[in-house]
Amino acid sequence: MAGDQVTLLDLWASPFGMRVRIALAEKGVKYEYSEQDLWNKGALLLQMNPVHKKIPVLVDDGKPVCESLIIVQYIDEVWKDKAPLLSSDPCERAQSRFWADFVDKKLYEIGKKIYTTEGDDQEAAKKDFIGSLQV
Ligand SMILES: N[C@@H](CCC(=O)N[C@@H](CS)C(=O)NCC(=O)O)C(=O)O
């Protein structure tokens, strides 16, 4: 049954995984944490997310749910007995989705530049990242 046996395929440093871990914590869900090696992807990850082959994946009763924002929505729908993750006000819900989108489109991409560049490019990426955090 949904919600009975939950496993999270994740990587500690992933901001997308963090998003899911926060949602699970907010809802008080007990789950098994399975750290994945993204440089040598295991059979379980490839089987559970054959399309993107990325973490996080929430495996609930053997069925995978992929993509962090979809997982967060799933958690909210399955553990309905706990307080909803989003506001009841449509405008506030839109704002929450806006900032989630900002993290996906802006923060993650700039963050990636910090560890994939060197020298001046890296310094510029660091500045850009701090600027985005301030926004
Ligand atoms: N849009 C995805 C992004 C997930 C993602 O980019 N995960 C990274 C780790 S932070 C990953 O699994 N990368 C492995 C790869 O690209 O092969 C989500 O929101 O879940």
PDBQT file of the ligand as one rigid body, heavy atoms in Angstrom, charges set to zero:
ROOT
HETATM    1  N1  LIG A 201      15.096  17.827 -12.340  1.00  0.00    +0.000 N 
HETATM    2  C1  LIG A 201      15.651  16.812 -11.487  1.00  0.00    +0.000 C 
HETATM    3  C2  LIG A 201      17.120  17.062 -11.332  1.00  0.00    +0.000 C 
HETATM    4  C3  LIG A 201      17.817  15.926 -10.586  1.00  0.00    +0.000 C 
HETATM    5  C4  LIG A 201      19.329  15.981 -10.783  1.00  0.00    +0.000 C 
HETATM    6  O1  LIG A 201      19.876  16.780 -11.578  1.00  0.00    +0.000 OA
HETATM    7  N2  LIG A 201      20.034  15.120 -10.039  1.00  0.00    +0.000 N 
HETATM    8  C5  LIG A 201      21.463  15.022 -10.208  1.00  0.00    +0.000 C 
HETATM    9  C6  LIG A 201      22.161  15.072  -8.839  1.00  0.00    +0.000 C 
HETATM   10  S1  LIG A 201      21.963  16.651  -8.058  1.00  0.00    +0.000 SA
HETATM   11  C7  LIG A 201      21.819  13.678 -10.837  1.00  0.00    +0.000 C 
HETATM   12  O2  LIG A 201      21.254  12.658 -10.498  1.00  0.00    +0.000 OA
HETATM   13  N3  LIG A 201      22.785  13.689 -11.751  1.00  0.00    +0.000 N 
HETATM   14  C8  LIG A 201      23.251  12.488 -12.389  1.00  0.00    +0.000 C 
HETATM   15  C9  LIG A 201      23.417  12.657 -13.868  1.00  0.00    +0.000 C 
HETATM   16  O3  LIG A 201      23.160  13.759 -14.384  1.00  0.00    +0.000 OA
HETATM   17  O4  LIG A 201      23.792  11.688 -14.513  1.00  0.00    +0.000 OA
HETATM   18  C10 LIG A 201      14.906  16.818 -10.151  1.00  0.00    +0.000 C 
HETATM   19  O5  LIG A 201      14.339  17.878  -9.798  1.00  0.00    +0.000 OA
HETATM   20  O6  LIG A 201      14.847  15.783  -9.484  1.00  0.00    +0.000 OA
ENDROOT
TORSDOF 0
